[in-house]
């Protein structure tokens, strides 16, 4: 009787272990079961620019720069086929993007610095800082749209 129980339990334990390994693989390697990510099929640049301008006209320079950066991320995500992951910082994402999309690294660095200042600092962002960030953004976005990703 003990032998029959062992013959039944051993395959059941092995099968359970195999199922757990497969589920862990799907979760960690393939990213399944992690909730949905929103994939953007296109970015309405004129609409985004209007919203950025409205925010700036209202004196909300931090929000305007943040919206410009989020638009930049959406455009890059569409172009390279990969959005920023939840564990990735803005700088890590930009490093990855610059390996695939040929953009001026110094301009992108200035833009990311402006975003970080607007998003994370406790002081208000000046109109001059906003204008500099938006100038860089308006210079970058046509290059993103026209770029051929390096694979």
Number of C-alpha atoms within 10 A of each C-alpha: 6 6 8 8 9 11 11 10 12 11 11 12 11 11 12 12 12 12 12 12 12 11 15 14 13 13 13 11 9 11 11 13 10 9 7 7 9 7 12 11 9 10 13 9 16 9 10 16 17 11 16 21 16 14 17 18 12 10 15 19 24 26 19 26 30 19 18 24 22 15 19 22 19 19 22 24 18 17 20 17 10 15 20 17 11 7 8 11 11 18 14 12 18 21 14 14 22 16 12 17 21 14 16 12 12 9 16 21 15 15 24 21 15 22 24 17 18 23 15 10 11 8 9 12 19 13 15 10 16 22 14 14 24 21 13 16 21 14 14 17 18 11 14 19 13 10 14 13 16 11 7
